[in-house]
Amino acid sequence: FMIVYDVTCRKSFGNVAHWVRELQCYASENAILLLLGHKTDVSSEQREVTYAEGAALARTLAIPLFLEASASRDEFLTSAFYCLTTEILQRNKMFKTEQPPPKSNSSRKK
């Protein structure tokens, strides 16, 4: 599961623990979680949640995967899905870790 919060909205970040509790109640105990801070393309003045805060919350909630991304700039969004999918496949022993992650969508030819 990918839990996404908005780095420009502290309230969104504050809800992450609730979402994790919901997943712990209703998802498989083997569910893989990734915490994703999005809208990283904004200025530092617009940010309400730092990278360090996101990483610390991921550690506190025992979320093994943490990334920040920008959909509007296509930065690290593909990496987030790749990390989550790779973790799922590795747990199911269906994927070898030697494969490199895909390049960002912005590098694709149009």
C-alpha positions as CSV (number, residue, x, y, z in Angstrom):
1,F,0.0,0.0,0.0
2,M,1.2,3.5,-0.8
3,I,0.2,6.1,1.8
4,V,0.5,9.5,0.4
5,Y,0.5,12.9,2.1
6,D,0.9,16.4,0.8
7,V,4.1,18.1,2.0
8,T,2.3,21.5,1.8
9,C,-0.4,20.3,4.2
10,R,0.5,19.4,7.8
11,K,-3.0,18.1,8.4
12,S,-2.5,15.6,5.6
13,F,0.7,14.5,7.2
14,G,-1.0,14.3,10.6
15,N,-3.5,11.8,9.2
16,V,-0.8,9.3,8.2
17,A,-0.9,7.5,11.6
18,H,-4.6,7.0,11.2
19,W,-4.3,5.6,7.7
20,V,-1.6,3.1,9.0
21,R,-3.9,2.0,11.9
22,E,-6.7,1.4,9.3
23,L,-4.4,-0.7,7.2
24,Q,-3.3,-2.6,10.3
25,C,-6.9,-3.4,11.0
26,Y,-8.1,-4.3,7.6
27,A,-5.1,-5.3,5.4
28,S,-3.0,-8.5,5.5
29,E,-0.4,-8.5,8.3
30,N,2.1,-9.1,5.5
31,A,1.1,-5.9,3.6
32,I,4.0,-3.8,2.4
33,L,3.8,-0.1,3.0
34,L,5.4,2.9,1.3
35,L,5.1,6.4,2.7
36,L,5.2,9.0,0.0
37,G,5.4,12.8,0.5
38,H,4.1,14.5,-2.7
39,K,4.2,18.0,-4.2
40,T,7.9,18.3,-3.7
41,D,8.0,20.8,-6.6
42,V,6.8,23.6,-4.4
43,S,9.1,26.3,-2.9
44,S,10.5,25.7,0.6
45,E,8.3,28.5,1.9
46,Q,5.2,26.4,0.8
47,R,6.4,23.2,2.5
48,E,4.8,22.4,5.9
49,V,6.5,19.0,6.2
50,T,10.2,18.4,5.8
51,Y,11.9,15.4,4.3
52,A,13.3,14.6,7.8
53,E,9.9,14.6,9.4
54,G,8.5,12.2,6.7
55,A,11.5,9.9,7.2
56,A,11.2,10.0,11.0
57,L,7.5,9.2,10.8
58,A,8.1,6.3,8.5
59,R,10.6,4.9,11.0
60,T,8.3,5.5,13.9
61,L,5.4,3.7,12.2
62,A,7.7,0.9,11.0
63,I,7.0,1.8,7.3
64,P,10.0,0.3,5.5
65,L,9.8,2.5,2.4
66,F,9.8,6.3,2.3
67,L,10.1,8.6,-0.7
68,E,9.2,12.1,-1.8
69,A,7.9,12.8,-5.3
70,S,6.5,15.4,-7.6
71,A,3.8,14.3,-10.1
72,S,3.9,17.6,-11.9
73,R,7.6,17.4,-12.5
74,D,7.6,13.6,-12.8
75,E,10.3,13.3,-10.2
76,F,10.6,10.0,-8.3
77,L,6.9,8.9,-8.9
78,T,8.0,6.0,-11.1
79,S,10.6,5.2,-8.5
80,A,7.9,5.0,-5.8
81,F,5.9,2.5,-7.7
82,Y,9.0,0.6,-8.7
83,C,10.2,0.3,-5.0
84,L,6.8,-0.9,-3.8
85,T,6.5,-3.4,-6.6
86,T,10.0,-4.7,-6.2
87,E,9.5,-5.2,-2.5
88,I,6.3,-7.1,-3.1
89,L,8.0,-9.3,-5.7
90,Q,11.1,-9.9,-3.5
91,R,8.9,-11.0,-0.6
92,N,7.3,-13.5,-3.0
93,K,10.7,-14.4,-4.4
94,M,9.6,-13.5,-7.9
95,F,12.2,-10.8,-8.6
96,K,16.0,-10.6,-8.7
97,T,17.5,-7.4,-7.2
98,E,20.1,-7.0,-10.0
99,Q,17.6,-5.3,-12.3
100,P,18.0,-1.5,-12.4
101,P,15.0,0.8,-11.7
102,P,13.2,2.3,-14.7
103,K,14.1,5.7,-15.8
104,S,11.8,8.6,-15.0
105,N,8.9,9.2,-17.4
106,S,10.4,12.6,-18.3
107,S,13.3,10.9,-20.0
108,R,11.0,9.0,-22.4
109,K,10.9,10.1,-26.0
110,K,7.5,11.5,-27.0
